[in-house]
């Protein structure tokens, strides 16, 4: 009997791997064309003499409410010049990132056929880490000065839990997340479960959009943080169940378990060891279970309410 079970499990894994390989082969054939504009370099090399030419070429990046002297002063600002120099050193080329964006866009178009690849602009933003990636109409803006590496001196004074993701490898997961947010409607319900499942849907889309990316990077964890979450699934789940949090509408739960922070707040001794966003992590596992058990389509998953997903997932934490 034991041998039969092992054979059955191996057969399921084999079939699943073959199906995944078939899908990836189809995705590799999806036609996608887009342009990357290194506006960060163009502005760094600009002078007051060719400012008008740059404004005519890229009017979207020069809001009309700002007069020319604002941009001229910025060109001569020593801090801006240092930002330009550091970004130039970290990103002399963008070909590797462009290839990964191409793959990401192919995956998005495979699952959402109406998707059209954006025009991509790389720029600097005076380390505006709250807006590292911005999607606007048919444009995608990426602030390269927020991806210089967590130890960069620009980030001195910024909290560790934020700057650990200020690295090149986080560009593609951040872009994937921006697109996931475009396709998944924010929850109307205030329950903790509704918000857990919302983030779970975003992370599941990232599973599909960037399958080669490590799970830890998808959620913005270090490998140690991700391992902690996996190893403590049972304890996290028990805490949520015993404290009846799933249908609780206390918005404080969002900051305790869903938003970036130094750690999750159980108000227990283990808090300092725990990573933040454990509500997101559990929501992700719930959505994964739901998709495995129901074989629902991506569109069906996106449009299914949190309670239905929760009930049909019948999630059991790993021990």
VOBA-1610 file (N, C-alpha, C; in pm, whole numbers, padded with zeros to 5 digits, always signed):
BEGIN
Unk+00083-00121+00000Unk+00000+00000+00000Unk+00087+00126+00000Unk+00194+00123+00084Unk+00285+00238+00091Unk+00347+00267-00045Unk+00389+00162-00115Unk+00450+00178-00248Unk+00350+00235-00347Unk+00224+00193-00335Unk+00119+00244-00425Unk+00096+00392-00404Unk+00097+00435-00276Unk+00076+00577-00245Unk+00191+00661-00300Unk+00314+00612-00281Unk+00432+00683-00331Unk+00426+00693-00484Unk+00386+00583-00549Unk+00376+00582-00695Unk+00271+00683-00742Unk+00157+00687-00670Unk+00049+00779-00708Unk+00094+00924-00692Unk+00161+00953-00581Unk+00210+01089-00557Unk+00312+01131-00663Unk+00402+01039-00695Unk+00503+01068-00799Unk+00437+01092-00934Unk+00331+01015-00962Unk+00260+01031-01089Unk+00193+01168-01097Unk+00133+01210-00985Unk+00067+01342-00980Unk+00169+01453-01002Unk+00282+01443-00934Unk+00388+01543-00949Unk+00439+01546-01093Unk+00457+01428-01152Unk+00508+01419-01290Unk+00411+01485-01388Unk+00283+01454-01373Unk+00182+01513-01461Unk+00177+01665-01443Unk+00183+01709-01316Unk+00180+01853-01288Unk+00300+01924-01350Unk+00419+01864-01337Unk+00540+01924-01395Unk+00531+01931-01546Unk+00478+01826-01607Unk+00461+01825-01753Unk+00365+01934-01798Unk+00257+01952-01721Unk+00158+02054-01755Unk+00219+02194-01742Unk+00296+02215-01632Unk+00362+02344-01612Unk+00460+02373-01725Unk+00536+02270-01766Unk+00634+02287-01873Unk+00565+02321-02005Unk+00448+02260-02028Unk+00371+02287-02149Unk+00323+02432-02150Unk+00273+02479-02036Unk+00224+02617-02024Unk+00339+02715-02046Unk+00453+02688-01983Unk+00568+02778-01998Unk+00616+02783-02143Unk+00607+02673-02212Unk+00645+02671-02354Unk+00550+02758-02436Unk+00422+02752-02404Unk+00323+02836-02474Unk+00347+02983-02443Unk+00378+03013-02316Unk+00401+03151-02275Unk+00522+03209-02347Unk+00625+03127-02368Unk+00747+03172-02435Unk+00720+03217-02578Unk+00606+03173-02634Unk+00571+03209-02773Unk+00479+03331-02779Unk+00437+03382-02665Unk+00345+03497-02663Unk+00419+03622-02711Unk+00368+03688-02816Unk+00437+03808-02867Unk+00415+03930-02778Unk+00522+03992-02738Unk+00516+04112-02655Unk+00623+04209-02702Unk+00584+04334-02721Unk+00679+04435-02764Unk+00663+04559-02676Unk+00775+04611-02628Unk+00767+04732-02545Unk+00901+04804-02549Unk+00898+04929-02507Unk+01017+05013-02508Unk+01056+05051-02366Unk+01186+05051-02339Unk+01237+05101-02211Unk+01310+05232-02237Unk+01267+05337-02172Unk+01331+05468-02184Unk+01413+05493-02058Unk+01544+05505-02074Unk+01630+05534-01958Unk+01627+05684-01932Unk+01512+05730-01883Unk+01498+05873-01857Unk+01594+05919-01748Unk+01628+05831-01655Unk+01723+05868-01551Unk+01856+05911-01612Unk+01900+05841-01717Unk+02026+05877-01782Unk+02009+06004-01867Unk+01896+06014-01933Unk+01873+06131-02019Unk+01872+06260-01936Unk+01806+06254-01818Unk+01802+06373-01733Unk+01940+06401-01673Unk+02012+06294-01636Unk+02145+06311-01578Unk+02241+06379-01676Unk+02221+06353-01805Unk+02310+06407-01908Unk+02257+06537-01969Unk+02139+06580-01926Unk+02078+06700-01983Unk+02143+06827-01929Unk+02126+06936-02002Unk+02173+07068-01960Unk+02058+07166-01977Unk+02069+07284-01915Unk+01964+07385-01934Unk+01940+07417-02081Unk+02041+07401-02163Unk+02029+07434-02306Unk+01938+07337-02381Unk+01936+07210-02340Unk+01851+07115-02413Unk+01729+07070-02331Unk+01697+07147-02226Unk+01581+07114-02143Unk+01452+07115-02225Unk+01431+07215-02307Unk+01308+07223-02387Unk+01293+07103-02479Unk+01403+07059-02534Unk+01399+06942-02623Unk+01355+06818-02545Unk+01408+06804-02422Unk+01373+06690-02337Unk+01225+06696-02297Unk+01177+06817-02269Unk+01037+06835-02231Unk+00943+06800-02347Unk+00981+06837-02468Unk+00899+06804-02585Unk+00895+06654-02609Unk+01008+06588-02583Unk+01018+06444-02607Unk+00941+06363-02502Unk+00943+06413-02376Unk+00879+06338-02267Unk+00792+06431-02182Unk+00686+06485-02239Unk+00603+06584-02167Unk+00539+06528-02041Unk+00514+06396-02039Unk+00447+06336-01923Unk+00533+06346-01798Unk+00662+06360-01815Unk+00753+06363-01701Unk+00786+06505-01655Unk+00721+06602-01716Unk+00743+06742-01678Unk+00606+06808-01653Unk+00550+06791-01533Unk+00419+06851-01503Unk+00418+07001-01530Unk+00310+07046-01591Unk+00302+07186-01635Unk+00305+07286-01520Unk+00269+07242-01399Unk+00266+07337-01287Unk+00405+07377-01239Unk+00508+07305-01289Unk+00645+07337-01249Unk+00716+07416-01359Unk+00764+07536-01329Unk+00836+07617-01429Unk+00974+07558-01457Unk+01036+07607-01565Unk+01165+07552-01607Unk+01273+07566-01500Unk+01267+07671-01422Unk+01375+07692-01325Unk+01380+07581-01219Unk+01267+07512-01197Unk+01266+07398-01103Unk+01356+07288-01156Unk+01344+07260-01287Unk+01424+07152-01347Unk+01570+07194-01361Unk+01592+07320-01390Unk+01731+07369-01403Unk+01803+07361-01268Unk+01731+07400-01162Unk+01789+07391-01028Unk+01819+07245-00991Unk+01729+07158-01033Unk+01749+07016-01003Unk+01872+06962-01075Unk+01894+07006-01199Unk+02013+06963-01274Unk+02142+07001-01202Unk+02140+07116-01135Unk+02260+07164-01067Unk+02270+07124-00922Unk+02167+07055-00872Unk+02166+07017-00731Unk+02267+06905-00706Unk+02352+06922-00608Unk+02459+06824-00583Unk+02404+06688-00537Unk+02294+06691-00461Unk+02234+06564-00417Unk+02179+06487-00537Unk+02110+06561-00626Unk+02057+06496-00746Unk+02171+06441-00832Unk+02280+06515-00842Unk+02395+06468-00919Unk+02454+06341-00859Unk+02456+06334-00725Unk+02507+06212-00660Unk+02413+06094-00685Unk+02281+06121-00679Unk+02183+06016-00709Unk+02203+05965-00851Unk+02218+06058-00947Unk+02240+06019-01087Unk+02364+05933-01102Unk+02472+05971-01031Unk+02598+05897-01041Unk+02584+05756-00983Unk+02519+05746-00868Unk+02504+05615-00803Unk+02413+05523-00885Unk+02306+05577-00941Unk+02217+05497-01026Unk+02292+05453-01152Unk+02373+05542-01208Unk+02452+05508-01326Unk+02549+05394-01299Unk+02607+05393-01179Unk+02699+05284-01142Unk+02625+05152-01121Unk+02511+05160-01054Unk+02435+05038-01024Unk+02363+04981-01146Unk+02321+05072-01237Unk+02247+05028-01356Unk+02309+05089-01482Unk+02433+05051-01515Unk+02493+05103-01639Unk+02413+05056-01761Unk+02357+04938-01749Unk+02269+04881-01851Unk+02141+04835-01783Unk+02039+04808-01863Unk+01912+04762-01808Unk+01864+04637-01882Unk+01956+04573-01955Unk+01916+04462-02043Unk+01865+04342-01964Unk+01930+04309-01852Unk+01885+04195-01772Unk+01744+04218-01720Unk+01721+04338-01668Unk+01587+04370-01616Unk+01484+04374-01730Unk+01527+04422-01846Unk+01434+04427-01959Unk+01392+04287-02002Unk+01487+04193-02001Unk+01455+04054-02038Unk+01354+03995-01938Unk+01373+04027-01810Unk+01281+03976-01708Unk+01144+04043-01720Unk+01142+04172-01754Unk+01014+04239-01778Unk+00943+04176-01897Unk+01019+04142-02000Unk+00961+04078-02119Unk+00891+03948-02080Unk+00959+03866-01999Unk+00900+03740-01954Unk+00776+03767-01868Unk+00785+03864-01779Unk+00670+03900-01695Unk+00552+03941-01781Unk+00574+04026-01879Unk+00466+04073-01966Unk+00406+03958-02047Unk+00490+03864-02089Unk+00438+03747-02161Unk+00344+03666-02071Unk+00384+03649-01946Unk+00299+03573-01853Unk+00167+03646-01827Unk+00174+03777-01809Unk+00051+03852-01785Unk-00042+03841-01906Unk+00013+03854-02024Unk-00070+03849-02146Unk-00130+03709-02166Unk-00056+03607-02125Unk-00108+03469-02137Unk-00234+03453-02052Unk-00231+03506-01931Unk-00344+03490-01840Unk-00451+03598-01858Unk-00409+03714-01912Unk-00502+03824-01938Unk-00478+03873-02081Unk-00541+03807-02179Unk-00511+03832-02321Unk-00528+03977-02366Unk-00609+04057-02296Unk-00627+04197-02336Unk-00512+04286-02291Unk-00421+04232-02213Unk-00307+04309-02163Unk-00223+04364-02278Unk-00183+04489-02265Unk-00091+04551-02360Unk+00031+04598-02281Unk+00149+04562-02328Unk+00271+04600-02257Unk+00285+04752-02253Unk+00331+04806-02141Unk+00342+04951-02127Unk+00472+05004-02185Unk+00481+05134-02194Unk+00609+05200-02220Unk+00675+05218-02083Unk+00797+05169-02070Unk+00864+05166-01941Unk+00963+05281-01931Unk+00954+05356-01821Unk+01048+05465-01795Unk+01125+05433-01667Unk+01256+05438-01674Unk+01336+05432-01552Unk+01372+05576-01515Unk+01363+05606-01388Unk+01389+05743-01343Unk+01440+05742-01200Unk+01464+05860-01145Unk+01499+05874-01004Unk+01391+05956-00936Unk+01378+05938-00804Unk+01266+06001-00734Unk+01307+06054-00597Unk+01436+06081-00580Unk+01486+06125-00450Unk+01450+06023-00341Unk+01467+05895-00379Unk+01444+05781-00290Unk+01303+05784-00231Unk+01205+05802-00318Unk+01064+05797-00276Unk+01023+05649-00270Unk+01058+05582-00158Unk+01037+05437-00150Unk+00891+05398-00137Unk+00803+05494-00116Unk+00660+05462-00112Unk+00602+05450-00253Unk+00679+05496-00351Unk+00635+05489-00491Unk+00748+05435-00577Unk+00794+05315-00543Unk+00905+05255-00616Unk+00866+05222-00761Unk+00742+05176-00775Unk+00688+05140-00907Unk+00551+05204-00920Unk+00528+05272-01031Unk+00398+05336-01054Unk+00345+05294-01191Unk+00220+05247-01193Unk+00149+05217-01318Unk+00052+05329-01345Unk+00061+05388-01464Unk-00028+05498-01497Unk-00065+05488-01645Unk-00190+05454-01669Unk-00238+05435-01806Unk-00150+05330-01876Unk-00086+05371-01985Unk-00003+05277-02061Unk+00146+05292-02028Unk+00173+05349-01912Unk+00312+05375-01874Unk+00346+05305-01742Unk+00471+05260-01735Unk+00523+05201-01613Unk+00649+05279-01574Unk+00650+05332-01453Unk+00763+05411-01404Unk+00834+05333-01293Unk+00965+05321-01304Unk+01045+05248-01206Unk+01153+05342-01152Unk+01150+05366-01021Unk+01248+05455-00958Unk+01372+05375-00919Unk+01476+05388-00999Unk+01595+05305-00979Unk+01672+05341-00853Unk+01655+05463-00802Unk+01727+05500-00680Unk+01668+05435-00555Unk+01563+05355-00572Unk+01509+05278-00459Unk+01549+05131-00469Unk+01643+05100-00556Unk+01688+04961-00575Unk+01841+04952-00580Unk+01908+05026-00496Unk+02055+05032-00500Unk+02121+04934-00403Unk+02042+04856-00329Unk+02097+04762-00232Unk+02074+04812-00091Unk+02035+04723-00002Unk+01991+04765+00132Unk+02099+04836+00212Unk+02226+04815+00179Unk+02335+04878+00255Unk+02381+05011+00197Unk+02312+05058+00094Unk+02356+05182+00030Unk+02341+05300+00127Unk+02436+05392+00120Unk+02435+05504+00217Unk+02317+05599+00200Unk+02251+05596+00084Unk+02130+05677+00067Unk+02020+05636+00166Unk+02026+05511+00212Unk+01916+05458+00293Unk+01943+05462+00443Unk+02049+05528+00482Unk+02078+05542+00625Unk+01961+05613+00694Unk+01914+05556+00802Unk+01801+05615+00875Unk+01667+05554+00839Unk+01662+05481+00727Unk+01538+05413+00688Unk+01534+05280+00762Unk+01416+05241+00809Unk+01403+05119+00889Unk+01444+04994+00810Unk+01506+04900+00880Unk+01560+04779+00818Unk+01453+04700+00743Unk+01334+04691+00799Unk+01230+04609+00737Unk+01187+04664+00601Unk+01212+04793+00579Unk+01182+04852+00449Unk+01297+04834+00352Unk+01417+04870+00396Unk+01528+04873+00301Unk+01582+04736+00264Unk+01538+04631+00333Unk+01583+04497+00292Unk+01535+04463+00151Unk+01432+04533+00105Unk+01381+04510-00031Unk+01422+04618-00130Unk+01518+04701-00091Unk+01569+04804-00183Unk+01684+04746-00265Unk+01657+04641-00337Unk+01760+04570-00413Unk+01710+04539-00553Unk+01804+04516-00644Unk+01769+04494-00785Unk+01670+04379-00803Unk+01690+04271-00726Unk+01606+04152-00744Unk+01459+04178-00711Unk+01431+04291-00646Unk+01294+04319-00608Unk+01218+04398-00712Unk+01287+04443-00818Unk+01218+04522-00922Unk+01105+04443-00985Unk+01134+04322-01031Unk+01032+04244-01103Unk+00917+04203-01010Unk+00942+04154-00887Unk+00829+04127-00797Unk+00744+04251-00769Unk+00807+04369-00760Unk+00730+04492-00736Unk+00642+04526-00857Unk+00697+04508-00977Unk+00618+04534-01099Unk+00504+04433-01108Unk+00534+04306-01080Unk+00430+04202-01083Unk+00319+04234-00985Unk+00356+04286-00868Unk+00256+04321-00767Unk+00169+04437-00814Unk+00231+04535-00882Unk+00155+04649-00933Unk+00049+04602-01032Unk+00085+04505-01116Unk-00014+04453-01212Unk-00119+04367-01143Unk-00077+04289-01043Unk-00175+04209-00969Unk-00279+04299-00905Unk-00235+04412-00850Unk-00328+04508-00789Unk-00425+04565-00892Unk-00381+04571-01015Unk-00468+04622-01121Unk-00583+04526-01150Unk-00557+04396-01135Unk-00657+04295-01171Unk-00745+04251-01054Unk-00698+04270-00932Unk-00775+04224-00815Unk-00837+04345-00744Unk-00967+04343-00734Unk-01038+04453-00668Unk-01014+04449-00517Unk-00993+04565-00458Unk-00972+04570-00313Unk-01101+04526-00242Unk-01088+04462-00127Unk-01208+04410-00058Unk-01299+04521-00008Unk-01427+04498-00021Unk-01524+04592+00033Unk-01556+04560+00179Unk-01542+04433+00214Unk-01564+04392+00351Unk-01446+04433+00438Unk-01472+04462+00566Unk-01366+04501+00658Unk-01309+04382+00734Unk-01361+04261+00710Unk-01312+04148+00788Unk-01165+04121+00760Unk-01099+04071+00861Unk-00959+04033+00848Unk-00943+03930+00736Unk-01037+03835+00729Unk-01031+03731+00626Unk-01035+03791+00486Unk-01124+03887+00464Unk-01136+03948+00331Unk-01004+04009+00287Unk-00934+04072+00380Unk-00807+04136+00346Unk-00695+04033+00334Unk-00699+03929+00416Unk-00603+03819+00401Unk-00613+03757+00261Unk-00734+03728+00220Unk-00755+03663+00091Unk-00721+03758-00024Unk-00747+03887-00006Unk-00708+03986-00107Unk-00558+03976-00135Unk-00479+03979-00029Unk-00334+03969-00047Unk-00295+03830-00099Unk-00370+03729-00056Unk-00345+03595-00108Unk-00366+03587-00258Unk-00468+03657-00308Unk-00492+03661-00453Unk-00377+03731-00526Unk-00330+03842-00469Unk-00217+03912-00531Unk-00096+03821-00540Unk-00066+03752-00432Unk+00051+03664-00429Unk+00033+03544-00521Unk-00091+03496-00533Unk-00114+03385-00626Unk-00092+03430-00770Unk-00134+03552-00802Unk-00107+03603-00936Unk+00044+03614-00959Unk+00117+03651-00857Unk+00263+03657-00870Unk+00320+03516-00894Unk+00258+03414-00834Unk+00298+03276-00865Unk+00291+03251-01015Unk+00188+03304-01077Unk+00167+03281-01220Unk+00249+03376-01307Unk+00265+03500-01260Unk+00336+03601-01340Unk+00488+03581-01338Unk+00541+03540-01222Unk+00688+03527-01208Unk+00720+03392-01142Unk+00688+03281-01211Unk+00703+03147-01150Unk+00847+03111-01114Unk+00944+03173-01182Unk+01084+03140-01154Unk+01137+03215-01032Unk+01062+03311-00982Unk+01106+03389-00866Unk+01079+03313-00737Unk+01173+03320-00644Unk+01157+03250-00516Unk+01036+03305-00441Unk+00967+03218-00369Unk+00850+03260-00292Unk+00884+03370-00194Unk+01001+03363-00132Unk+01042+03466-00036Unk+01043+03603-00101Unk+01095+03612-00223Unk+01101+03741-00293Unk+00962+03789-00335Unk+00872+03697-00365Unk+00737+03737-00404Unk+00668+03814-00291Unk+00690+03770-00167Unk+00624+03835-00054Unk+00714+03938+00013Unk+00839+03947-00032Unk+00931+04045+00025Unk+00993+04001+00155Unk+01012+03870+00172Unk+01077+03814+00289Unk+01223+03782+00258Unk+01305+03772+00362Unk+01434+03706+00348Unk+01407+03556+00349Unk+01507+03475+00313Unk+01488+03329+00317Unk+01460+03283+00460Unk+01527+03343+00558Unk+01505+03305+00698Unk+01362+03338+00742Unk+01312+03453+00699Unk+01175+03491+00735Unk+01074+03395+00673Unk+01098+03358+00548Unk+01005+03266+00481Unk+01006+03130+00549Unk+01126+03084+00585Unk+01138+02955+00655Unk+01066+02961+00789Unk+01077+03075+00861Unk+01007+03091+00989Unk+00856+03078+00967Unk+00805+03145+00864Unk+00660+03139+00837Unk+00616+02995+00807Unk+00693+02924+00727Unk+00659+02784+00696Unk+00663+02697+00821Unk+00767+02714+00901Unk+00785+02629+01019Unk+00683+02657+01128Unk+00619+02773+01123Unk+00527+02812+01230Unk+00383+02827+01181Unk+00352+02767+01067Unk+00216+02777+01013Unk+00111+02733+01115Unk+00137+02621+01182Unk+00038+02567+01277Unk+00011+02665+01391Unk+00118+02725+01445Unk+00103+02819+01555Unk+00030+02946+01511Unk+00063+02993+01391Unk-00003+03114+01338Unk-00153+03086+01320Unk-00181+02973+01255Unk-00319+02935+01227Unk-00397+02920+01358Unk-00338+02852+01456Unk-00405+02830+01585Unk-00436+02964+01651Unk-00343+03057+01644Unk-00365+03188+01705Unk-00483+03259+01638Unk-00489+03256+01505Unk-00599+03320+01433Unk-00734+03256+01468Unk-00733+03121+01478Unk-00858+03049+01508Unk-00902+03072+01652Unk-00809+03054+01747Unk-00845+03065+01889Unk-00888+03205+01927Unk-00834+03305+01857Unk-00872+03444+01888Unk-00984+03495+01796Unk-01042+03404+01716Unk-01156+03435+01630Unk-01131+03561+01546Unk-01015+03562+01479Unk-00976+03681+01404Unk-01030+03686+01261Unk-01064+03572+01203Unk-01098+03570+01061Unk-01213+03664+01025Unk-01314+03670+01109Unk-01430+03754+01077Unk-01435+03880+01164Unk-01323+03908+01229Unk-01310+04029+01308Unk-01294+04149+01214Unk-01358+04261+01246Unk-01350+04380+01160Unk-01263+04490+01220Unk-01185+04456+01321Unk-01094+04553+01382Unk-00981+04585+01284Unk-00975+04709+01236Unk-00875+04746+01135Unk-00731+04744+01190Unk-00716+04738+01321Unk-00582+04727+01379Unk-00514+04597+01335Unk-00593+04497+01301Unk-00537+04369+01257Unk-00457+04385+01128Unk-00491+04484+01047Unk-00418+04505+00922Unk-00273+04541+00952Unk-00253+04637+01042Unk-00116+04677+01074Unk-00042+04569+01153Unk-00116+04488+01227Unk-00052+04381+01305Unk-00005+04266+01218Unk-00083+04233+01112Unk-00054+04109+01039Unk-00050+04121+00886Unk-00079+04238+00831Unk-00086+04249+00685Unk+00013+04347+00624Unk+00047+04451+00694Unk+00129+04557+00638Unk+00277+04538+00672Unk+00366+04596+00591Unk+00509+04590+00624Unk+00535+04648+00762Unk+00622+04582+00837Unk+00654+04624+00975Unk+00778+04546+01018Unk+00835+04580+01133Unk+00950+04504+01180Unk+00915+04358+01210Unk+00792+04333+01257Unk+00747+04197+01288Unk+00596+04197+01301Unk+00538+04076+01306Unk+00394+04064+01330Unk+00368+04080+01480Unk+00248+04124+01513Unk+00218+04156+01653Unk+00113+04060+01710Unk+00163+03949+01766Unk+00076+03856+01837Unk+00060+03899+01983Unk+00150+03991+02025Unk+00161+04031+02164Unk+00203+03911+02250Unk+00297+03834+02192Unk+00354+03718+02259Unk+00506+03727+02254Unk+00572+03635+02321Unk+00717+03637+02327Unk+00780+03617+02190Unk+00709+03546+02101Unk+00765+03515+01970Unk+00762+03632+01873Unk+00701+03744+01911Unk+00687+03858+01818Unk+00819+03898+01754Unk+00922+03915+01834Unk+01050+03965+01783Unk+01112+03871+01681Unk+01078+03741+01687Unk+01131+03643+01592Unk+01054+03643+01461Unk+00929+03685+01467Unk+00839+03667+01353Unk+00857+03774+01246Unk+00837+03737+01118Unk+00832+03839+01014Unk+00696+03907+01012Unk+00689+04022+00949Unk+00560+04090+00931Unk+00478+04017+00824Unk+00358+04065+00802Unk+00273+04020+00691Unk+00235+03871+00697Unk+00228+03816+00817Unk+00192+03674+00826Unk+00047+03650+00786Unk-00037+03752+00796Unk-00174+03740+00745Unk-00174+03725+00594Unk-00084+03798+00527Unk-00069+03782+00382Unk-00023+03640+00350Unk+00075+03593+00425Unk+00130+03460+00400Unk+00022+03353+00412Unk-00058+03359+00519Unk-00164+03258+00537Unk-00271+03274+00429Unk-00305+03398+00394Unk-00400+03421+00286Unk-00354+03359+00156Unk-00226+03367+00130Unk-00164+03308+00010Unk-00183+03156+00009Unk-00157+03094+00125Unk-00171+02947+00131Unk-00317+02906+00115Unk-00408+02987+00167Unk-00552+02959+00152Unk-00590+02962+00004Unk-00545+03066-00067Unk-00579+03078-00210Unk-00515+02965-00289Unk-00392+02931-00258Unk-00325+02819-00326Unk-00406+02689-00307Unk-00449+02664-00184Unk-00528+02543-00157Unk-00658+02545-00234Unk-00722+02661-00236Unk-00848+02675-00309Unk-00829+02641-00457Unk-00723+02691-00516Unk-00699+02668-00659Unk-00667+02521-00686Unk-00595+02459-00595Unk-00562+02317-00612Unk-00686+02228-00601Unk-00774+02263-00508Unk-00888+02176-00480Unk-01006+02199-00574Unk-01017+02319-00629Unk-01134+02349-00713Unk-01100+02352-00862Unk-00972+02364-00893Unk-00931+02378-01033Unk-00998+02497-01099Unk-01023+02602-01021Unk-01087+02723-01074Unk-00992+02797-01168Unk-01049+02876-01257Unk-00968+02959-01345Unk-00920+03081-01267Unk-00822+03150-01324Unk-00772+03272-01262Unk-00886+03373-01245Unk-00965+03389-01350Unk-01075+03486-01345Unk-01176+03449-01238Unk-01207+03319-01227Unk-01302+03274-01125Unk-01247+03304-00985Unk-01119+03278-00966Unk-01056+03303-00835Unk-01065+03451-00798Unk-01031+03535-00894Unk-01032+03679-00869Unk-01171+03727-00827Unk-01274+03670-00889Unk-01411+03716-00866Unk-01485+03643-00754Unk-01419+03547-00692Unk-01483+03471-00584Unk-01459+03539-00450Unk-01564+03547-00368Unk-01551+03617-00240Unk-01463+03539-00143Unk-01412+03608-00045Unk-01315+03552+00048Unk-01371+03435+00129Unk-01495+03447+00172Unk-01553+03341+00255Unk-01568+03211+00178Unk-01609+03221+00051Unk-01621+03101-00033Unk-01485+03036-00054Unk-01385+03119-00082Unk-01249+03066-00099Unk-01202+02999+00029Unk-01226+03063+00141Unk-01186+03009+00271Unk-01251+02873+00295Unk-01381+02863+00271Unk-01454+02739+00297Unk-01412+02627+00202Unk-01396+02659+00076Unk-01362+02555-00022Unk-01215+02515-00016Unk-01131+02605+00032Unk-00988+02573+00043Unk-00965+02467+00149Unk-01043+02475+00259Unk-01025+02381+00370Unk-00876+02367+00406Unk-00813+02481+00421Unk-00669+02485+00444Unk-00629+02422+00577Unk-00525+02339+00571Unk-00468+02280+00691Unk-00320+02317+00693Unk-00274+02384+00800Unk-00134+02424+00805Unk-00040+02305+00814Unk+00079+02323+00758Unk+00180+02216+00766Unk+00229+02206+00911Unk+00264+02084+00950Unk+00308+02062+01089Unk+00459+02054+01093
//
